[in-house]
Amino acid sequence: MTALKKTRIELQANDILVLAQKIVSKSEGRLVNLTEIIPSNEAIKIAQQSEKDARFVELVLRESKAILRVRPGLIVVEHRCGFICANAGIDHSNVQGDWGNPEDWVLLLPEDADRSAKKLQEELEQRCGLKLGILIIDSHGRAWRMGTAGVAIGMAGVPGLVDLRGQPDLFGYQLRVTQVGAADELASAASLIMGQAAEGSPIVHVRGFPYALRESSITELLRPKENDLFR
């Protein structure tokens, strides 16, 4: 609320706040120092394949349901929350601990970003008396595409998918397959404003989102394994 006052933003009904994963993870104490991690035999084996620190790999294993791909410099996993990402979303950038070598500190994703978003939504709605949406985003790579893009990893009130099947196009053709990944589209737009380095803009205020707010979950955006051609 203090930040909203400083930026002279007065929330209105159906506004959305998009939060960078890092500030959520930091607020939830997800900082870890690698010197406190003892790697397992599996972590040591994968570390040799990926050419990564075995302690880092151990954290990746703890945060993952399954290891999907390994090559030098990269481990692709199914995160415990269900989405596919590199290195379980564990990151060194913009991370600083209170002691020791700064290079030893890493930040994990929130344990349950949906839960984090819901908690914040409920607190803000109680204070403001308004219907609001919360989106927690991270930067992920994408199959067949170079570069990272902002994607949703947790949400409350913001629709993940918007189903347009049955709606007419400009020429009256009835759409048959179109489902819009609305939360990811918003995540990418917000990520442009946040930046990826030293911009220091971890929260983006959104007004005028073209779809109605409703109960939602990241599970809407997770493609079932039987339909996933990339595994």
QUIVEN-V566650 format. One record per residue. N is the residue number from 1. RES is the residue in one small letter. SS is DSSP state (H for helix, E for strand, - for the rest). PHI is phi in radians with two decimals (none if undefined). D_CENTER is the distance of its C-alpha to the mean C-alpha in whole Angstrom. Layout:
n:N res:RES ss:SS phi:PHI d_center:D_CENTER
n:N res:RES ss:SS phi:PHI d_center:D_CENTER
//
This chain:
n:1 res:m ss:- phi:none d_center:23
n:2 res:t ss:H phi:-1.08 d_center:24
n:3 res:a ss:H phi:-1.13 d_center:22
n:4 res:l ss:H phi:-1.10 d_center:22
n:5 res:k ss:H phi:-1.14 d_center:26
n:6 res:k ss:H phi:-1.11 d_center:26
n:7 res:t ss:- phi:-1.59 d_center:25
n:8 res:r ss:- phi:1.02 d_center:27
n:9 res:i ss:- phi:-1.81 d_center:24
n:10 res:e ss:- phi:-1.89 d_center:26
n:11 res:l ss:- phi:-1.09 d_center:23
n:12 res:q ss:- phi:-2.14 d_center:25
n:13 res:a ss:- phi:-0.98 d_center:24
n:14 res:n ss:- phi:1.32 d_center:21
n:15 res:d ss:- phi:-1.17 d_center:19
n:16 res:i ss:E phi:-2.24 d_center:16
n:17 res:l ss:E phi:-1.92 d_center:14
n:18 res:v ss:E phi:-1.81 d_center:10
n:19 res:l ss:E phi:-1.98 d_center:9
n:20 res:a ss:E phi:-1.17 d_center:8
n:21 res:q ss:H phi:-0.94 d_center:6
n:22 res:k ss:H phi:-1.07 d_center:9
n:23 res:i ss:H phi:-1.25 d_center:11
n:24 res:v ss:H phi:-1.22 d_center:10
n:25 res:s ss:H phi:-1.07 d_center:11
n:26 res:k ss:H phi:-1.12 d_center:14
n:27 res:s ss:H phi:-1.16 d_center:15
n:28 res:e ss:- phi:-1.71 d_center:15
n:29 res:g ss:- phi:1.22 d_center:17
n:30 res:r ss:- phi:-1.62 d_center:14
n:31 res:l ss:E phi:-1.27 d_center:16
n:32 res:v ss:E phi:-2.35 d_center:19
n:33 res:n ss:E phi:-1.75 d_center:22
n:34 res:l ss:H phi:-1.12 d_center:23
n:35 res:t ss:H phi:-1.18 d_center:26
n:36 res:e ss:H phi:-1.68 d_center:26
n:37 res:i ss:- phi:-1.83 d_center:24
n:38 res:i ss:- phi:-1.85 d_center:27
n:39 res:p ss:- phi:-1.27 d_center:26
n:40 res:s ss:- phi:-1.42 d_center:27
n:41 res:n ss:H phi:-1.08 d_center:29
n:42 res:e ss:H phi:-1.11 d_center:27
n:43 res:a ss:H phi:-1.12 d_center:24
n:44 res:i ss:H phi:-1.13 d_center:27
n:45 res:k ss:H phi:-1.14 d_center:28
n:46 res:i ss:H phi:-1.20 d_center:25
n:47 res:a ss:H phi:-1.08 d_center:25
n:48 res:q ss:H phi:-1.17 d_center:28
n:49 res:q ss:H phi:-1.23 d_center:27
n:50 res:s ss:H phi:-1.61 d_center:23
n:51 res:e ss:- phi:1.04 d_center:25
n:52 res:k ss:- phi:-2.03 d_center:23
n:53 res:d ss:- phi:-1.07 d_center:24
n:54 res:a ss:H phi:-1.06 d_center:24
n:55 res:r ss:H phi:-1.22 d_center:23
n:56 res:f ss:H phi:-1.11 d_center:20
n:57 res:v ss:H phi:-1.09 d_center:20
n:58 res:e ss:H phi:-1.03 d_center:21
n:59 res:l ss:H phi:-1.15 d_center:18
n:60 res:v ss:H phi:-1.03 d_center:16
n:61 res:l ss:H phi:-1.08 d_center:18
n:62 res:r ss:H phi:-1.14 d_center:18
n:63 res:e ss:- phi:-1.60 d_center:14
n:64 res:s ss:E phi:-2.10 d_center:15
n:65 res:k ss:E phi:-1.47 d_center:17
n:66 res:a ss:E phi:-2.75 d_center:18
n:67 res:i ss:E phi:-1.63 d_center:19
n:68 res:l ss:E phi:-1.75 d_center:19
n:69 res:r ss:E phi:-2.57 d_center:20
n:70 res:v ss:E phi:-2.43 d_center:21
n:71 res:r ss:E phi:-2.58 d_center:23
n:72 res:p ss:- phi:-0.95 d_center:24
n:73 res:g ss:- phi:1.58 d_center:21
n:74 res:l ss:E phi:-2.64 d_center:18
n:75 res:i ss:E phi:-2.25 d_center:17
n:76 res:v ss:E phi:-1.73 d_center:15
n:77 res:v ss:E phi:-2.31 d_center:14
n:78 res:e ss:E phi:-1.64 d_center:13
n:79 res:h ss:E phi:-1.15 d_center:11
n:80 res:r ss:- phi:-1.00 d_center:13
n:81 res:c ss:- phi:-1.45 d_center:10
n:82 res:g ss:- phi:1.89 d_center:11
n:83 res:f ss:- phi:-1.51 d_center:9
n:84 res:i ss:E phi:-1.65 d_center:11
n:85 res:c ss:E phi:-2.76 d_center:10
n:86 res:a ss:E phi:-1.48 d_center:12
n:87 res:n ss:H phi:0.98 d_center:13
n:88 res:a ss:H phi:0.99 d_center:11
n:89 res:g ss:H phi:1.29 d_center:8
n:90 res:i ss:- phi:-1.34 d_center:11
n:91 res:d ss:E phi:-2.43 d_center:12
n:92 res:h ss:- phi:-1.70 d_center:16
n:93 res:s ss:- phi:-1.23 d_center:15
n:94 res:n ss:- phi:0.93 d_center:16
n:95 res:v ss:- phi:-2.21 d_center:17
n:96 res:q ss:- phi:-2.56 d_center:20
n:97 res:g ss:- phi:-1.63 d_center:22
n:98 res:d ss:- phi:-1.61 d_center:25
n:99 res:w ss:- phi:-2.70 d_center:27
n:100 res:g ss:- phi:1.25 d_center:28
n:101 res:n ss:- phi:-1.32 d_center:27
n:102 res:p ss:H phi:-0.96 d_center:24
n:103 res:e ss:H phi:-1.20 d_center:23
n:104 res:d ss:H phi:-1.51 d_center:23
n:105 res:w ss:E phi:-1.64 d_center:20
n:106 res:v ss:E phi:-2.33 d_center:16
n:107 res:l ss:E phi:-2.16 d_center:13
n:108 res:l ss:- phi:-1.57 d_center:11
n:109 res:l ss:- phi:-1.17 d_center:8
n:110 res:p ss:- phi:-0.97 d_center:9
n:111 res:e ss:- phi:-1.04 d_center:11
n:112 res:d ss:- phi:-2.58 d_center:10
n:113 res:a ss:H phi:-1.16 d_center:7
n:114 res:d ss:H phi:-1.05 d_center:10
n:115 res:r ss:H phi:-1.11 d_center:13
n:116 res:s ss:H phi:-1.08 d_center:11
n:117 res:a ss:H phi:-1.14 d_center:11
n:118 res:k ss:H phi:-1.12 d_center:14
n:119 res:k ss:H phi:-1.08 d_center:16
n:120 res:l ss:H phi:-1.17 d_center:15
n:121 res:q ss:H phi:-1.02 d_center:16
n:122 res:e ss:H phi:-1.10 d_center:19
n:123 res:e ss:H phi:-1.14 d_center:20
n:124 res:l ss:H phi:-1.21 d_center:20
n:125 res:e ss:H phi:-1.12 d_center:22
n:126 res:q ss:H phi:-1.17 d_center:25
n:127 res:r ss:H phi:-1.26 d_center:25
n:128 res:c ss:H phi:-1.66 d_center:25
n:129 res:g ss:- phi:1.20 d_center:27
n:130 res:l ss:- phi:-2.24 d_center:25
n:131 res:k ss:- phi:-1.43 d_center:22
n:132 res:l ss:- phi:-2.30 d_center:19
n:133 res:g ss:E phi:-2.08 d_center:15
n:134 res:i ss:E phi:-2.21 d_center:12
n:135 res:l ss:E phi:-2.26 d_center:9
n:136 res:i ss:E phi:-1.89 d_center:6
n:137 res:i ss:E phi:-2.20 d_center:4
n:138 res:d ss:E phi:-2.47 d_center:4
n:139 res:s ss:E phi:-1.77 d_center:7
n:140 res:h ss:E phi:-2.16 d_center:8
n:141 res:g ss:E phi:-1.37 d_center:12
n:142 res:r ss:E phi:-2.35 d_center:13
n:143 res:a ss:- phi:-1.05 d_center:17
n:144 res:w ss:- phi:1.25 d_center:20
n:145 res:r ss:E phi:-2.23 d_center:18
n:146 res:m ss:E phi:-1.52 d_center:18
n:147 res:g ss:E phi:1.49 d_center:16
n:148 res:t ss:E phi:-1.62 d_center:12
n:149 res:a ss:E phi:-2.50 d_center:10
n:150 res:g ss:E phi:-1.20 d_center:8
n:151 res:v ss:E phi:-2.34 d_center:6
n:152 res:a ss:E phi:-1.37 d_center:5
n:153 res:i ss:E phi:-2.11 d_center:3
n:154 res:g ss:E phi:-2.78 d_center:6
n:155 res:m ss:E phi:-2.69 d_center:9
n:156 res:a ss:E phi:-2.57 d_center:13
n:157 res:g ss:- phi:1.55 d_center:15
n:158 res:v ss:- phi:-1.63 d_center:14
n:159 res:p ss:- phi:-1.13 d_center:15
n:160 res:g ss:- phi:-1.30 d_center:12
n:161 res:l ss:- phi:-1.98 d_center:16
n:162 res:v ss:E phi:-2.07 d_center:19
n:163 res:d ss:E phi:-1.53 d_center:22
n:164 res:l ss:- phi:-1.79 d_center:24
n:165 res:r ss:- phi:-1.08 d_center:27
n:166 res:g ss:- phi:1.64 d_center:30
n:167 res:q ss:- phi:-1.43 d_center:30
n:168 res:p ss:E phi:-1.45 d_center:32
n:169 res:d ss:- phi:-1.54 d_center:32
n:170 res:l ss:- phi:-1.05 d_center:34
n:171 res:f ss:- phi:-1.88 d_center:37
n:172 res:g ss:- phi:1.51 d_center:37
n:173 res:y ss:- phi:-1.22 d_center:35
n:174 res:q ss:E phi:-1.47 d_center:33
n:175 res:l ss:- phi:-1.11 d_center:29
n:176 res:r ss:- phi:-1.98 d_center:29
n:177 res:v ss:- phi:-2.24 d_center:26
n:178 res:t ss:- phi:-1.30 d_center:23
n:179 res:q ss:E phi:-2.19 d_center:20
n:180 res:v ss:E phi:-1.58 d_center:18
n:181 res:g ss:- phi:-1.39 d_center:14
n:182 res:a ss:H phi:-1.06 d_center:14
n:183 res:a ss:H phi:-1.14 d_center:11
n:184 res:d ss:H phi:-1.22 d_center:9
n:185 res:e ss:H phi:-1.09 d_center:13
n:186 res:l ss:H phi:-1.18 d_center:12
n:187 res:a ss:H phi:-1.05 d_center:9
n:188 res:s ss:H phi:-1.14 d_center:11
n:189 res:a ss:H phi:-1.10 d_center:14
n:190 res:a ss:H phi:-1.15 d_center:12
n:191 res:s ss:H phi:-1.10 d_center:11
n:192 res:l ss:H phi:-1.05 d_center:15
n:193 res:i ss:H phi:-1.32 d_center:16
n:194 res:m ss:H phi:-1.13 d_center:14
n:195 res:g ss:- phi:1.45 d_center:15
n:196 res:q ss:- phi:-2.14 d_center:14
n:197 res:a ss:- phi:-2.15 d_center:17
n:198 res:a ss:- phi:-1.96 d_center:19
n:199 res:e ss:- phi:-1.20 d_center:18
n:200 res:g ss:- phi:1.19 d_center:17
n:201 res:s ss:- phi:-2.18 d_center:16
n:202 res:p ss:- phi:-1.44 d_center:13
n:203 res:i ss:E phi:-2.33 d_center:13
n:204 res:v ss:E phi:-2.11 d_center:14
n:205 res:h ss:E phi:-1.59 d_center:17
n:206 res:v ss:E phi:-2.11 d_center:17
n:207 res:r ss:- phi:-2.36 d_center:20
n:208 res:g ss:- phi:1.62 d_center:22
n:209 res:f ss:- phi:-0.98 d_center:19
n:210 res:p ss:- phi:-1.37 d_center:21
n:211 res:y ss:- phi:-2.10 d_center:20
n:212 res:a ss:- phi:-1.18 d_center:21
n:213 res:l ss:- phi:-1.26 d_center:19
n:214 res:r ss:- phi:-2.82 d_center:19
n:215 res:e ss:- phi:-1.07 d_center:18
n:216 res:s ss:- phi:-2.70 d_center:15
n:217 res:s ss:- phi:-2.74 d_center:12
n:218 res:i ss:H phi:-1.08 d_center:9
n:219 res:t ss:H phi:-1.07 d_center:12
n:220 res:e ss:H phi:-1.04 d_center:14
n:221 res:l ss:H phi:-1.67 d_center:12
n:222 res:l ss:- phi:-1.58 d_center:13
n:223 res:r ss:- phi:-1.24 d_center:16
n:224 res:p ss:- phi:-1.01 d_center:19
n:225 res:k ss:H phi:-0.99 d_center:20
n:226 res:e ss:H phi:-1.20 d_center:23
n:227 res:n ss:H phi:-1.87 d_center:22
n:228 res:d ss:- phi:-1.66 d_center:20
n:229 res:l ss:- phi:-1.41 d_center:22
n:230 res:f ss:- phi:-1.69 d_center:20
n:231 res:r ss:- phi:-1.62 d_center:20
//
